[in-house]
């Protein structure tokens, strides 16, 4: 599953876009300095998200939408087409148009 697919699946499950999770996280005091554990606990307790999906959001909350080039166009199951994740919802993602 691609990094973007994790985010899209989270949105499908919770009804919240990654950007909305980012805003909620900031309201809770989570930012780039927060360790993964507290964020994962919050996501599991409030949204029933497992570690894999939670870690995708941990990345967005602590590092923003940029991902490493090593995950881009590798031809593997985890390959993303871009090094920038779309945070505003699957329906509005230009990559899904067409």
N, C-alpha and C positions, 0 to 999 in steps of 0.2 A: 504494500500500500504506500502511495506517495505521501509526502508530508502534507501536501494540499488536500489529499483525500482524507487524511485524518481530521483535518479541520472541517472539511465539508460533512463528514460523518458526525462530528460533534454537533454541528449546526442542525443536521437532520434529527438527531436524538433529542436535543435540548430546546431547539427553536431560537437559539442565540447565536449570533455571528461571532467570529473571533474578535472583532473590534468591540462588541458588547462585552465579551469576557474580559478584554483588556481594561475597559472602563470599570467593570465590577471589581477586578483585581486591584486597580489603583484606589478605588473607594475603600477597600479592605486594608490598604497600606502596603500591598505587594508591588515591588518594582524590580529593577535590574539587580538590586542587592539581595533580594530574597532567595533563600535556598529552595530547592525543589520540594522538600518534605512538607512544609506548611501549605504550599500551593496545591500539591497533590491531595493532601488531607481535605482541604476545602472543596476541591472538585469532586472527590469521592463522596464526601458527606452530603453536599448540597445538590450535586448533579449526577451522582452514581457513575462517574467516569473512571475507567480503569487506568492503570499506569501508562500504557502506551498512548492512549488518547490524551491523558493528562500531561504527559511529557511534551506533546506537541504544543499544548497551551503554555506550559512552563517556558518553552523556548520563546514563544511570542511575547510573553509577559516580561521575561528577563533579557531577551536579546533583540526583540523587534521582529519585523517580517523578513529580514534577510537570512538566507540559509547559505551554507557553504557551497562553493562551486563543485565540490566533490559529490554532491547529490544531484547535480543537474545533467540531464541527457546522458546518463550512464548506460541506459538500456536494461537496467535491472528493475526488479519489482518496486524498489523504493526510489526510482528516478523521477525527479520533478522536471517539468519543462522550463522552469525559470528559477532564478535565485531569489525571487521576491514572492512571498506568499500573499495571496489575496485575502484580506481581512474583512471585507464588506459583504460577505454572503455569496453563496454559490450561484444564486440566480442572477446576480449582477456581475459575475466574473466574465470579462471579455473572452477569456480562454474557453468558456463553455458555450459561447454563441456559435450559431451555425448549424 
